[in-house]
Amino acid sequence: MDSEQRKDILDLIEILADRQLTEIEVERNDVRIRVRRDAPAASRDAPPVSPSAPPPAREAAAAESADADASQLLKVTSPMVGTFYRSPSPDAEFYVDEGGMVRKGQVLCVVEAMKLMNEIEAETDGRVVKVLAENGAGVEYGQLLFLIEPLPAT
């Protein structure tokens, strides 16, 4: 896949999210691209939460991390709808772990979309403070995946 095709796919995903569509299909020359999303799993499967109920564990962890001077942390989000993988294959080690150091350009994870593995790279040198997505779980466009504490400029 060339960069133009990748950009086309990302544009379709953005349109899907912006217009709150569930499916979009485009055919150009001999190439057909269809992007579809289901309703978020939380809204279909989770029981209603009363206002006085504590937040789910993942949201609580994210809120706790956010309270820890979140303004200083780099937020890594998913650029597309897909499946989040922390390693290149099921039997391989994770690309990164919480507390681990990363270098700019280092692969943090892979988001699989339409059978394509899209590597998500670190934008700066730093330390992984929190991994916020579960390995093998579906992620949405713009969903928070990692919090990274950038290294101070030297």
FIKOLZA-1660 file (N, C-alpha, C; in steps of 0.1 Angstrom, whole numbers, plus 5000, padded with zeros to 4 digits):
% residues 154
   i   px   py   pz ch aa at
   1 5009 4988 5000  A  M  N
   1 5000 5000 5000  A  M CA
   1 5009 5012 5000  A  M  C
   2 5006 5021 4991  A  D  N
   2 5014 5034 4990  A  D CA
   2 5009 5044 5000  A  D  C
   3 5016 5055 5001  A  S  N
   3 5012 5065 5011  A  S CA
   3 4999 5072 5006  A  S  C
   4 4996 5073 4993  A  E  N
   4 4983 5079 4989  A  E CA
   4 4971 5070 4993  A  E  C
   5 4973 5057 4991  A  Q  N
   5 4962 5048 4996  A  Q CA
   5 4960 5049 5011  A  Q  C
   6 4971 5049 5018  A  R  N
   6 4970 5050 5033  A  R CA
   6 4963 5063 5037  A  R  C
   7 4966 5074 5030  A  K  N
   7 4959 5087 5033  A  K CA
   7 4945 5086 5029  A  K  C
   8 4941 5080 5018  A  D  N
   8 4927 5078 5015  A  D CA
   8 4919 5071 5025  A  D  C
   9 4925 5060 5030  A  I  N
   9 4919 5052 5041  A  I CA
   9 4917 5060 5054  A  I  C
  10 4927 5068 5057  A  L  N
  10 4926 5076 5069  A  L CA
  10 4916 5087 5068  A  L  C
  11 4915 5092 5056  A  D  N
  11 4905 5102 5053  A  D CA
  11 4891 5096 5054  A  D  C
  12 4889 5084 5049  A  L  N
  12 4876 5078 5051  A  L CA
  12 4872 5075 5065  A  L  C
  13 4882 5071 5073  A  I  N
  13 4880 5068 5087  A  I CA
  13 4876 5081 5094  A  I  C
  14 4883 5092 5090  A  E  N
  14 4880 5105 5097  A  E CA
  14 4865 5110 5093  A  E  C
  15 4861 5108 5080  A  I  N
  15 4848 5111 5076  A  I CA
  15 4838 5103 5084  A  I  C
  16 4841 5090 5085  A  L  N
  16 4832 5081 5093  A  L CA
  16 4830 5086 5107  A  L  C
  17 4841 5090 5113  A  A  N
  17 4840 5094 5127  A  A CA
  17 4833 5108 5128  A  A  C
  18 4837 5117 5120  A  D  N
  18 4832 5131 5120  A  D CA
  18 4817 5132 5118  A  D  C
  19 4812 5124 5109  A  R  N
  19 4798 5124 5105  A  R CA
  19 4790 5113 5112  A  R  C
  20 4796 5106 5121  A  Q  N
  20 4790 5096 5129  A  Q CA
  20 4783 5085 5121  A  Q  C
  21 4789 5081 5110  A  L  N
  21 4784 5071 5101  A  L CA
  21 4788 5057 5106  A  L  C
  22 4781 5047 5102  A  T  N
  22 4785 5034 5106  A  T CA
  22 4793 5026 5094  A  T  C
  23 4791 5031 5082  A  E  N
  23 4797 5025 5071  A  E CA
  23 4799 5035 5059  A  E  C
  24 4810 5034 5052  A  I  N
  24 4813 5042 5040  A  I CA
  24 4821 5033 5031  A  I  C
  25 4817 5034 5018  A  E  N
  25 4824 5026 5008  A  E CA
  25 4827 5035 4996  A  E  C
  26 4839 5034 4990  A  V  N
  26 4844 5042 4979  A  V CA
  26 4850 5032 4969  A  V  C
  27 4847 5034 4956  A  E  N
  27 4854 5026 4946  A  E CA
  27 4860 5036 4936  A  E  C
  28 4873 5034 4933  A  R  N
  28 4880 5042 4924  A  R CA
  28 4889 5033 4916  A  R  C
  29 4888 5034 4903  A  N  N
  29 4895 5025 4894  A  N CA
  29 4892 5010 4897  A  N  C
  30 4902 5003 4900  A  D  N
  30 4900 4988 4904  A  D CA
  30 4901 4986 4919  A  D  C
  31 4900 4997 4927  A  V  N
  31 4902 4996 4941  A  V CA
  31 4889 5000 4948  A  V  C
  32 4884 4991 4957  A  R  N
  32 4872 4994 4965  A  R CA
  32 4876 4993 4980  A  R  C
  33 4872 5004 4987  A  I  N
  33 4875 5005 5001  A  I CA
  33 4862 5007 5008  A  I  C
  34 4860 4998 5018  A  R  N
  34 4848 4999 5027  A  R CA
  34 4853 5000 5041  A  R  C
  35 4848 5010 5048  A  V  N
  35 4851 5011 5062  A  V CA
  35 4838 5010 5070  A  V  C
  36 4838 5002 5080  A  R  N
  36 4826 5000 5088  A  R CA
  36 4829 4999 5102  A  R  C
  37 4821 5005 5110  A  R  N
  37 4823 5003 5125  A  R CA
  37 4810 5000 5131  A  R  C
  38 4811 4992 5142  A  D  N
  38 4799 4988 5150  A  D CA
  38 4797 4999 5161  A  D  C
  39 4786 4998 5167  A  A  N
  39 4784 5007 5179  A  A CA
  39 4795 5003 5189  A  A  C
  40 4800 5013 5197  A  P  N
  40 4810 5010 5207  A  P CA
  40 4805 4998 5216  A  P  C
  41 4814 4989 5220  A  A  N
  41 4811 4978 5228  A  A CA
  41 4805 4982 5241  A  A  C
  42 4809 4993 5247  A  A  N
  42 4804 4997 5260  A  A CA
  42 4789 5000 5259  A  A  C
  43 4785 5006 5248  A  S  N
  43 4771 5010 5248  A  S CA
  43 4762 4998 5245  A  S  C
  44 4767 4987 5238  A  R  N
  44 4759 4976 5235  A  R CA
  44 4758 4966 5247  A  R  C
  45 4770 4964 5253  A  D  N
  45 4771 4953 5263  A  D CA
  45 4770 4957 5278  A  D  C
  46 4774 4969 5281  A  A  N
  46 4775 4973 5295  A  A CA
  46 4761 4977 5300  A  A  C
  47 4759 4973 5313  A  P  N
  47 4747 4977 5319  A  P CA
  47 4747 4992 5321  A  P  C
  48 4736 4999 5322  A  P  N
  48 4736 5013 5325  A  P CA
  48 4743 5016 5338  A  P  C
  49 4750 5027 5339  A  V  N
  49 4757 5031 5351  A  V CA
  49 4750 5043 5357  A  V  C
  50 4747 5041 5370  A  S  N
  50 4740 5052 5377  A  S CA
  50 4751 5063 5380  A  S  C
  51 4746 5076 5381  A  P  N
  51 4756 5087 5384  A  P CA
  51 4764 5085 5396  A  P  C
  52 4759 5077 5406  A  S  N
  52 4766 5076 5419  A  S CA
  52 4776 5064 5418  A  S  C
  53 4775 5056 5408  A  A  N
  53 4784 5044 5407  A  A CA
  53 4798 5048 5403  A  A  C
  54 4808 5040 5409  A  P  N
  54 4822 5044 5405  A  P CA
  54 4824 5041 5391  A  P  C
  55 4834 5048 5384  A  P  N
  55 4837 5046 5370  A  P CA
  55 4843 5032 5368  A  P  C
  56 4842 5027 5356  A  P  N
  56 4848 5014 5353  A  P CA
  56 4863 5015 5356  A  P  C
  57 4870 5003 5358  A  A  N
  57 4884 5003 5361  A  A CA
  57 4893 5010 5351  A  A  C
  58 4891 5008 5338  A  R  N
  58 4900 5014 5328  A  R CA
  58 4898 5029 5329  A  R  C
  59 4886 5034 5330  A  E  N
  59 4884 5049 5331  A  E CA
  59 4890 5054 5344  A  E  C
  60 4889 5047 5355  A  A  N
  60 4894 5051 5367  A  A CA
  60 4910 5052 5366  A  A  C
  61 4916 5042 5360  A  A  N
  61 4930 5042 5358  A  A CA
  61 4934 5054 5349  A  A  C
  62 4926 5057 5338  A  A  N
  62 4930 5068 5330  A  A CA
  62 4928 5081 5337  A  A  C
  63 4918 5082 5345  A  A  N
  63 4916 5095 5353  A  A CA
  63 4927 5097 5363  A  A  C
  64 4931 5086 5369  A  E  N
  64 4942 5086 5379  A  E CA
  64 4955 5091 5372  A  E  C
  65 4958 5085 5361  A  S  N
  65 4970 5089 5353  A  S CA
  65 4969 5103 5349  A  S  C
  66 4957 5108 5345  A  A  N
  66 4955 5121 5340  A  A CA
  66 4957 5131 5351  A  A  C
  67 4953 5127 5364  A  D  N
  67 4955 5136 5375  A  D CA
  67 4970 5138 5378  A  D  C
  68 4978 5128 5375  A  A  N
  68 4993 5129 5378  A  A CA
  68 5000 5138 5368  A  A  C
  69 4996 5151 5368  A  D  N
  69 5002 5161 5360  A  D CA
  69 5001 5158 5345  A  D  C
  70 4989 5156 5341  A  A  N
  70 4987 5151 5327  A  A CA
  70 4991 5162 5317  A  A  C
  71 4992 5174 5321  A  S  N
  71 4996 5185 5311  A  S CA
  71 5011 5182 5306  A  S  C
  72 5018 5175 5314  A  Q  N
  72 5032 5172 5310  A  Q CA
  72 5034 5159 5302  A  Q  C
  73 5023 5152 5301  A  L  N
  73 5024 5139 5294  A  L CA
  73 5019 5140 5279  A  L  C
  74 5026 5132 5271  A  L  N
  74 5023 5131 5257  A  L CA
  74 5012 5121 5255  A  L  C
  75 5001 5124 5249  A  K  N
  75 4990 5115 5247  A  K CA
  75 4991 5109 5233  A  K  C
  76 4993 5095 5233  A  V  N
  76 4993 5088 5220  A  V CA
  76 4979 5082 5217  A  V  C
  77 4973 5087 5206  A  T  N
  77 4960 5082 5203  A  T CA
  77 4960 5073 5190  A  T  C
  78 4949 5066 5188  A  S  N
  78 4948 5058 5177  A  S CA
  78 4944 5066 5165  A  S  C
  79 4952 5065 5154  A  P  N
  79 4949 5073 5142  A  P CA
  79 4937 5067 5133  A  P  C
  80 4932 5055 5138  A  M  N
  80 4922 5048 5130  A  M CA
  80 4914 5039 5139  A  M  C
  81 4903 5034 5133  A  V  N
  81 4895 5023 5140  A  V CA
  81 4902 5010 5136  A  V  C
  82 4904 5001 5146  A  G  N
  82 4911 4989 5143  A  G CA
  82 4912 4980 5155  A  G  C
  83 4922 4971 5155  A  T  N
  83 4925 4962 5166  A  T CA
  83 4939 4965 5171  A  T  C
  84 4940 4967 5184  A  F  N
  84 4952 4972 5190  A  F CA
  84 4961 4959 5194  A  F  C
  85 4973 4959 5190  A  Y  N
  85 4982 4948 5194  A  Y CA
  85 4995 4954 5200  A  Y  C
  86 4999 4949 5211  A  R  N
  86 5011 4953 5218  A  R CA
  86 5024 4947 5213  A  R  C
  87 5023 4936 5204  A  S  N
  87 5034 4929 5199  A  S CA
  87 5032 4926 5185  A  S  C
  88 5043 4923 5177  A  P  N
  88 5042 4920 5163  A  P CA
  88 5035 4906 5160  A  P  C
  89 5035 4897 5170  A  S  N
  89 5029 4884 5169  A  S CA
  89 5025 4879 5183  A  S  C
  90 5015 4870 5183  A  P  N
  90 5010 4865 5196  A  P CA
  90 5021 4860 5206  A  P  C
  91 5032 4854 5200  A  D  N
  91 5042 4848 5209  A  D CA
  91 5054 4857 5211  A  D  C
  92 5054 4869 5205  A  A  N
  92 5065 4879 5207  A  A CA
  92 5063 4887 5219  A  A  C
  93 5074 4893 5224  A  E  N
  93 5073 4903 5235  A  E CA
  93 5066 4915 5231  A  E  C
  94 5061 4923 5241  A  F  N
  94 5054 4936 5238  A  F CA
  94 5065 4945 5233  A  F  C
  95 5061 4954 5224  A  Y  N
  95 5070 4965 5219  A  Y CA
  95 5075 4973 5231  A  Y  C
  96 5065 4977 5240  A  V  N
  96 5069 4985 5251  A  V CA
  96 5061 4981 5264  A  V  C
  97 5066 4984 5275  A  D  N
  97 5059 4981 5288  A  D CA
  97 5058 4994 5296  A  D  C
  98 5048 4995 5305  A  E  N
  98 5047 5006 5314  A  E CA
  98 5060 5008 5322  A  E  C
  99 5065 5020 5323  A  G  N
  99 5078 5023 5329  A  G CA
  99 5090 5022 5320  A  G  C
 100 5088 5016 5309  A  G  N
 100 5099 5014 5299  A  G CA
 100 5102 5027 5292  A  G  C
 101 5115 5028 5288  A  M  N
 101 5119 5040 5280  A  M CA
 101 5117 5038 5265  A  M  C
 102 5114 5048 5258  A  V  N
 102 5112 5047 5243  A  V CA
 102 5120 5058 5237  A  V  C
 103 5124 5056 5224  A  R  N
 103 5131 5066 5216  A  R CA
 103 5121 5071 5205  A  R  C
 104 5123 5083 5201  A  K  N
 104 5116 5088 5190  A  K CA
 104 5116 5079 5178  A  K  C
 105 5105 5075 5172  A  G  N
 105 5104 5067 5161  A  G CA
 105 5103 5052 5164  A  G  C
 106 5104 5048 5177  A  Q  N
 106 5103 5035 5181  A  Q CA
 106 5088 5030 5180  A  Q  C
 107 5086 5018 5176  A  V  N
 107 5072 5013 5175  A  V CA
 107 5067 5010 5189  A  V  C
 108 5055 5016 5191  A  L  N
 108 5048 5014 5204  A  L CA
 108 5038 5002 5204  A  L  C
 109 5032 5001 5192  A  C  N
 109 5021 4991 5190  A  C CA
 109 5018 4990 5176  A  C  C
 110 5008 4982 5173  A  V  N
 110 5003 4980 5159  A  V CA
 110 4988 4982 5160  A  V  C
 111 4982 4989 5151  A  V  N
 111 4967 4989 5149  A  V CA
 111 4964 4983 5136  A  V  C
 112 4957 4971 5137  A  E  N
 112 4953 4964 5124  A  E CA
 112 4940 4970 5119  A  E  C
 113 4940 4974 5107  A  A  N
 113 4927 4979 5101  A  A CA
 113 4927 4974 5087  A  A  C
 114 4916 4967 5084  A  M  N
 114 4914 4961 5070  A  M CA
 114 4926 4952 5066  A  M  C
 115 4930 4944 5076  A  K  N
 115 4941 4934 5073  A  K CA
 115 4954 4940 5071  A  K  C
 116 4955 4953 5074  A  L  N
 116 4968 4960 5073  A  L CA
 116 4973 4964 5087  A  L  C
 117 4986 4961 5089  A  M  N
 117 4992 4963 5102  A  M CA
 117 4999 4977 5102  A  M  C
 118 4993 4987 5109  A  N  N
 118 4998 5000 5110  A  N CA
 118 5006 5003 5123  A  N  C
 119 5019 5005 5121  A  E  N
 119 5028 5007 5133  A  E CA
 119 5026 5021 5138  A  E  C
 120 5024 5022 5151  A  I  N
 120 5023 5035 5158  A  I CA
 120 5036 5037 5165  A  I  C
 121 5042 5049 5162  A  E  N
 121 5056 5051 5167  A  E CA
 121 5056 5063 5177  A  E  C
 122 5066 5063 5186  A  A  N
 122 5067 5073 5196  A  A CA
 122 5072 5086 5189  A  A  C
 123 5066 5097 5193  A  E  N
 123 5069 5110 5187  A  E CA
 123 5081 5117 5194  A  E  C
 124 5085 5111 5205  A  T  N
 124 5096 5117 5212  A  T CA
 124 5102 5107 5221  A  T  C
 125 5114 5110 5226  A  D  N
 125 5120 5101 5236  A  D CA
 125 5113 5103 5249  A  D  C
 126 5112 5092 5257  A  G  N
 126 5105 5094 5270  A  G CA
 126 5103 5081 5277  A  G  C
 127 5094 5081 5287  A  R  N
 127 5091 5069 5295  A  R CA
 127 5076 5067 5294  A  R  C
 128 5072 5054 5292  A  V  N
 128 5058 5050 5290  A  V CA
 128 5052 5050 5305  A  V  C
 129 5043 5059 5307  A  V  N
 129 5037 5060 5320  A  V CA
 129 5025 5051 5321  A  V  C
 130 5017 5049 5311  A  K  N
 130 5005 5041 5311  A  K CA
 130 5002 5036 5297  A  K  C
 131 4998 5023 5297  A  V  N
 131 4992 5017 5285  A  V CA
 131 4977 5016 5288  A  V  C
 132 4969 5023 5279  A  L  N
 132 4955 5024 5282  A  L CA
 132 4946 5015 5274  A  L  C
 133 4952 5008 5264  A  A  N
 133 4943 4999 5256  A  A CA
 133 4948 4984 5259  A  A  C
 134 4938 4975 5257  A  E  N
 134 4941 4961 5260  A  E CA
 134 4945 4954 5247  A  E  C
 135 4955 4946 5249  A  N  N
 135 4960 4938 5237  A  N CA
 135 4949 4930 5231  A  N  C
 136 4948 4931 5218  A  G  N
 136 4938 4924 5210  A  G CA
 136 4924 4930 5210  A  G  C
 137 4922 4942 5217  A  A  N
 137 4909 4948 5218  A  A CA
 137 4908 4958 5206  A  A  C
 138 4895 4961 5203  A  G  N
 138 4892 4971 5193  A  G CA
 138 4894 4985 5198  A  G  C
 139 4899 4993 5190  A  V  N
 139 4901 5007 5194  A  V CA
 139 4894 5016 5183  A  V  C
 140 4890 5028 5188  A  E  N
 140 4883 5038 5180  A  E CA
 140 4893 5049 5175  A  E  C
 141 4889 5056 5165  A  Y  N
 141 4897 5067 5160  A  Y CA
 141 4898 5077 5172  A  Y  C
 142 4910 5082 5175  A  G  N
 142 4912 5092 5185  A  G CA
 142 4913 5086 5199  A  G  C
 143 4911 5073 5201  A  Q  N
 143 4911 5067 5214  A  Q CA
 143 4925 5068 5220  A  Q  C
 144 4926 5071 5233  A  L  N
 144 4939 5072 5240  A  L CA
 144 4945 5058 5242  A  L  C
 145 4958 5056 5237  A  L  N
 145 4965 5044 5238  A  L CA
 145 4976 5043 5248  A  L  C
 146 4984 5054 5249  A  F  N
 146 4995 5055 5258  A  F CA
 146 4996 5069 5263  A  F  C
 147 5002 5070 5275  A  L  N
 147 5006 5083 5281  A  L CA
 147 5022 5081 5282  A  L  C
 148 5029 5091 5277  A  I  N
 148 5043 5091 5277  A  I CA
 148 5049 5104 5283  A  I  C
 149 5058 5102 5293  A  E  N
 149 5064 5113 5299  A  E CA
 149 5077 5117 5291  A  E  C
 150 5077 5128 5283  A  P  N
 150 5088 5131 5275  A  P CA
 150 5101 5134 5284  A  P  C
 151 5112 5130 5278  A  L  N
 151 5125 5133 5285  A  L CA
 151 5127 5148 5284  A  L  C
 152 5133 5154 5294  A  P  N
 152 5136 5168 5294  A  P CA
 152 5147 5171 5283  A  P  C
 153 5145 5183 5277  A  A  N
 153 5155 5187 5266  A  A CA
 153 5168 5189 5273  A  A  C
 154 5178 5185 5266  A  T  N
 154 5192 5187 5272  A  T CA
 154 5199 5198 5264  A  T  C
% end
